[in-house]
Amino acid sequence: MRKIRRKREKVKKKIIVISVFLFLIIMTSGYAAFSTNISLHAKGNIKCHPEIAKDKLLKTLTTVGDGLYKDKYEAERYVYKGASPNNYIEFNNEKWRIISLENDGTLKIYKSEEFSVPFDKEGVRDYTSNGAGGTYCSFYYSHGCNAWASNSNLVGSPSTFGTDENKGTVLKDATLNTYLNNYFYNGLSKTVQDQIVTHNFYVGPVKWYIEETNLNNLIKIQSENEKKYIWNGKIGILSYTDILKSNIENTNCIMVHQENSEDMDYVNCNLNVYMDQLITLLNPTDYAGNIATFNNNNMINDSQPYRMRKIPIAIFLKNDLKLCGSGTESNPYTIVS
């Protein structure tokens, strides 16, 4: 009997020892996990040191590969170049791309959207509007008008708009201009609206048929043309030179003439840029009342204003916004209030 009792007591002691040992292991593991969780949360809270956008972005300035470059055409301005730069920014709970850091410290950003709205509707301002759109717009056919804004809404309220081939009055804003700066803008939250600033957009007509030249020279020519007319507003779209300036290399640019009359001629600069394709651009061309577009295979095309394409919405953000993040698609820049 004594032997049995001793044996039972030994078994009990073993069970107690094993139980205590297992309890200690569980407690230790739980504490380690808890500590790790606290550590991770702490790191998450302290890893972001918000900085003014200009200060943060200029730390990434580069001269090689995709990234932020000095704009050689405008002092104290910087542009993102390449096929995949780290220029993502979260805005309005969506991922946008930063186009440029302006010389006034504002950020120009863009995002493509598909609206059932063309650059300009047929019959509202064109030849068939019976003069309602003005003499510049009525010069062209029933395909809409390629002017972004009316004369009265341009900076300085010039009496005429256009090129040497066609100059005249523009009495109404483009359909897309009206849509973006009324319906779309009014649909944004007050917080988002407060982050947007009124800014200059260069809306002058660009030269369509060009002589063979290099990209740098084409940028100079078209920048000068764009700046002949300025619209000051909240929401615009990407311009012709926004596309050109986002290319890294000084490539050769040629005008490609299509043998088939039904195919559109196009400008080929061998671009390799991050912008979306099949988009409508801000600037009219000086040919046939068309609007500049950016199409498949990185080609600059032109098209009639009433045709539907994706819309590359462009806005300017305040110069005092603070950012966190690294600009990658997985860790975009975020605006810190």
C-alpha positions in Angstrom: 0.0 0.0 0.0 2.8 2.4 0.9 4.5 1.7 -2.4 1.3 2.5 -4.3 0.8 5.7 -2.3 4.4 6.8 -3.0 3.9 6.0 -6.6 0.7 8.1 -6.8 2.4 11.0 -5.0 5.3 10.9 -7.5 2.8 11.0 -10.4 1.0 14.0 -8.8 4.3 15.8 -8.4 5.2 15.2 -12.0 1.8 16.5 -13.2 2.2 19.6 -11.0 5.7 20.3 -12.3 4.6 19.8 -16.0 1.5 22.0 -15.5 3.6 24.8 -13.9 6.1 24.5 -16.7 3.4 24.7 -19.4 1.8 27.6 -17.6 5.1 29.5 -17.6 5.6 28.8 -21.3 2.1 30.1 -22.1 2.6 33.2 -20.0 6.0 33.9 -21.5 4.7 33.5 -25.1 1.7 35.7 -24.3 3.9 38.4 -22.8 6.2 38.3 -25.8 3.3 38.6 -28.2 1.8 41.5 -26.2 5.2 43.2 -26.1 5.7 42.8 -29.8 2.2 44.2 -30.4 2.9 47.2 -28.3 6.3 47.7 -30.0 4.7 47.5 -33.5 2.0 50.0 -32.5 4.6 52.3 -31.0 6.7 52.1 -34.2 3.6 52.7 -36.3 2.8 55.8 -34.3 6.3 57.3 -34.3 7.5 56.3 -37.8 5.7 59.2 -39.5 7.3 62.6 -39.0 5.0 64.9 -41.0 6.9 67.5 -43.1 5.8 70.3 -45.4 5.3 68.8 -48.8 8.1 70.9 -50.5 10.7 69.9 -47.8 9.8 66.3 -48.0 9.7 65.9 -51.7 12.9 67.8 -52.3 14.8 65.2 -50.3 14.0 62.8 -53.1 15.4 65.0 -55.9 17.4 63.0 -58.5 19.2 63.3 -61.8 19.1 59.6 -62.7 16.2 57.2 -63.3 12.6 57.6 -62.4 11.8 60.3 -59.9 11.7 64.1 -59.1 13.8 66.3 -61.4 14.4 70.1 -61.6 12.2 71.6 -64.4 14.8 73.1 -66.7 12.3 75.4 -68.3 10.9 77.0 -65.1 12.9 78.2 -62.1 12.2 76.6 -58.7 9.8 74.1 -60.2 10.2 70.3 -60.1 8.5 67.6 -62.2 8.2 63.8 -61.9 9.7 61.9 -64.8 9.8 58.3 -65.9 7.6 55.3 -66.4 7.2 54.5 -62.7 8.3 57.2 -60.2 7.3 57.1 -56.6 4.8 60.0 -56.9 1.6 58.4 -55.5 -0.5 60.5 -53.1 -3.7 59.7 -51.3 -6.3 62.4 -51.9 -10.0 62.2 -51.4 -9.5 58.6 -50.3 -8.1 57.7 -53.7 -4.6 57.3 -55.2 -3.5 60.2 -57.3 -0.1 61.0 -58.9 1.9 64.1 -58.2 2.9 65.8 -61.5 5.0 68.7 -60.1 6.1 70.7 -57.2 5.4 74.3 -58.3 7.6 77.3 -57.6 4.9 78.6 -55.2 5.1 75.4 -53.2 1.8 74.0 -54.4 1.5 70.4 -55.6 -0.1 69.7 -59.0 -1.7 66.2 -58.9 -3.8 64.2 -61.3 -6.0 61.2 -61.6 -7.8 59.8 -64.6 -11.6 59.3 -64.5 -14.2 58.1 -66.9 -17.1 60.4 -67.2 -20.0 60.5 -69.7 -18.9 64.0 -70.4 -16.8 65.0 -73.5 -14.5 68.0 -73.6 -17.3 69.9 -75.3 -20.8 68.8 -76.5 -22.0 69.2 -80.0 -24.2 72.1 -80.8 -23.6 74.2 -77.6 -20.7 76.4 -78.9 -19.8 75.2 -82.4 -21.0 76.2 -85.8 -24.5 74.8 -85.2 -25.0 76.9 -82.1 -26.0 79.9 -84.2 -23.3 82.1 -82.6 -24.0 81.2 -79.0 -20.4 80.0 -78.5 -18.8 83.1 -80.1 -17.0 83.7 -83.4 -14.0 81.5 -82.6 -16.1 78.5 -81.9 -18.6 79.0 -84.7 -15.7 78.9 -87.2 -15.6 75.1 -86.8 -18.1 72.4 -87.6 -20.6 70.6 -85.4 -18.0 68.8 -83.3 -17.9 71.0 -80.3 -15.4 73.7 -79.6 -11.8 73.2 -78.4 -11.4 76.3 -76.2 -11.3 75.5 -72.4 -12.8 78.8 -71.2 -14.7 81.9 -72.4 -12.7 85.1 -73.0 -14.3 86.7 -69.9 -13.0 83.8 -67.7 -9.4 84.0 -69.0 -6.8 86.0 -67.1 -6.9 89.5 -68.4 -10.2 88.9 -70.3 -8.6 89.1 -73.8 -11.0 90.3 -76.5 -10.1 87.3 -78.7 -8.8 83.7 -78.4 -7.0 81.6 -80.9 -4.2 81.5 -83.4 -3.3 83.5 -86.5 -5.4 81.0 -88.5 -8.5 81.6 -86.4 -9.1 84.3 -83.8 -12.4 85.3 -82.3 -14.6 85.4 -79.3 -15.4 82.5 -77.0 -18.6 83.2 -75.1 -19.1 80.0 -73.0 -16.8 77.6 -71.1 -16.2 74.1 -72.4 -18.7 71.4 -71.2 -16.0 69.6 -69.3 -14.8 72.9 -67.6 -18.4 73.5 -66.4 -18.9 69.9 -65.2 -15.6 69.7 -63.2 -15.8 73.1 -61.6 -19.4 72.8 -60.6 -20.9 69.3 -60.3 -17.6 67.4 -59.6 -16.1 70.1 -57.3 -19.4 70.5 -55.3 -19.5 66.7 -54.7 -16.2 66.8 -52.8 -16.2 67.1 -49.0 -15.5 70.4 -47.4 -12.2 69.0 -46.0 -11.0 68.1 -49.5 -12.2 71.4 -51.0 -10.2 73.3 -48.5 -7.0 71.5 -49.6 -7.5 72.7 -53.2 -6.3 76.1 -54.3 -7.3 78.3 -57.3 -4.3 78.2 -59.7 -3.2 79.2 -63.2 -3.7 76.7 -66.0 -2.1 77.4 -69.4 -4.8 76.9 -72.0 -3.4 78.3 -75.2 -3.5 76.4 -78.5 -0.5 74.3 -79.4 1.0 73.9 -82.8 -0.1 70.7 -84.4 2.1 70.1 -87.5 5.7 70.3 -86.3 9.0 70.0 -88.0 11.3 67.1 -86.9 13.0 68.3 -83.7 14.1 67.1 -80.3 11.9 66.9 -77.2 13.5 69.8 -75.4 12.9 72.1 -78.3 9.3 70.9 -78.7 8.7 71.6 -75.0 10.0 75.2 -75.4 7.8 75.8 -78.5 4.6 74.3 -77.0 5.1 75.9 -73.5 5.3 79.3 -75.2 2.1 78.5 -77.1 0.2 77.2 -74.0 1.1 80.3 -71.9 -0.4 82.8 -74.4 -3.8 82.2 -72.7 -4.2 81.6 -68.9 -7.3 80.3 -67.0 -7.3 80.7 -63.3 -9.5 78.1 -61.6 -9.9 75.1 -59.3 -10.0 72.0 -61.5 -8.5 71.5 -64.9 -6.9 68.6 -66.8 -3.4 67.6 -67.9 -1.8 69.8 -70.5 0.2 68.9 -73.6 3.5 69.8 -71.9 2.7 67.9 -68.7 3.0 64.8 -70.9 6.2 65.9 -72.6 8.0 67.0 -69.4 7.4 63.7 -67.8 9.8 61.9 -70.2 13.4 61.5 -69.0 15.4 61.4 -72.2 15.7 64.2 -74.8 14.2 62.0 -77.5 13.6 62.9 -81.2 10.1 64.0 -82.1 8.6 63.6 -85.6 5.2 64.2 -87.2 3.9 60.9 -88.6 1.6 61.3 -91.5 -0.9 58.5 -92.1 -1.3 57.3 -95.7 -4.9 56.3 -95.0 -6.9 59.6 -94.9 -9.2 58.0 -92.2 -6.3 57.6 -89.8 -5.1 60.5 -87.7 -1.6 61.9 -88.0 0.3 61.9 -84.7 3.4 63.2 -83.0 5.9 60.5 -82.0 8.5 61.4 -79.4 9.2 57.8 -78.2 7.8 58.7 -74.8 8.1 56.4 -71.8 6.0 58.1 -69.1 3.7 57.2 -66.1 0.6 59.0 -67.4 -2.5 57.0 -68.4 -3.2 56.7 -72.1 -6.4 57.4 -74.1 -6.9 60.7 -72.3 -8.1 64.2 -73.4 -5.6 67.0 -72.9 -6.3 70.6 -71.9 -4.9 72.4 -75.0 -6.6 73.0 -78.4 -4.5 72.4 -81.5 -4.2 75.0 -84.3 -5.6 72.5 -86.7 -9.3 71.9 -87.7 -10.7 72.8 -84.3 -9.3 69.7 -82.6 -8.1 69.0 -79.1 -4.8 67.4 -78.2 -4.9 63.8 -76.8 -2.5 61.2 -75.4 -3.2 57.9 -77.0 -2.0 54.3 -77.2 1.8 53.6 -77.6 2.6 57.0 -75.9 1.6 59.0 -79.0 0.3 62.6 -79.0 -2.8 62.7 -81.2 -5.6 65.2 -81.8 -9.3 64.6 -81.8 -12.7 66.3 -82.2 -13.8 67.9 -78.9 -17.1 65.9 -78.7 -15.5 62.5 -78.6 -15.3 60.6 -75.3 -12.0 59.7 -73.6 -10.7 59.3 -70.1 -10.3 62.6 -68.3 -7.0 63.3 -66.5 -8.3 65.6 -63.7 -5.6 68.0 -62.5 -5.7 70.2 -59.4 -3.3 72.1 -57.2 -3.0 71.4 -53.5 -2.1 74.1 -50.8 1.5 74.8 -50.2 1.3 74.3 -46.4 0.2 70.7 -46.4 2.2 68.2 -44.5 2.9 64.7 -45.8 3.8 61.3 -44.5 4.6 58.2 -46.6 7.2 57.4 -49.3 5.2 57.9 -52.5 5.2 54.2 -53.5 2.0 52.6 -54.6 1.9 50.5 -51.4 2.9 53.5 -49.2 1.6 56.6 -50.9 2.2 60.1 -49.5 -0.6 61.0 -47.2 -1.8 64.4 -46.1 -1.6 64.9 -42.4 -4.0 67.5 -40.9 
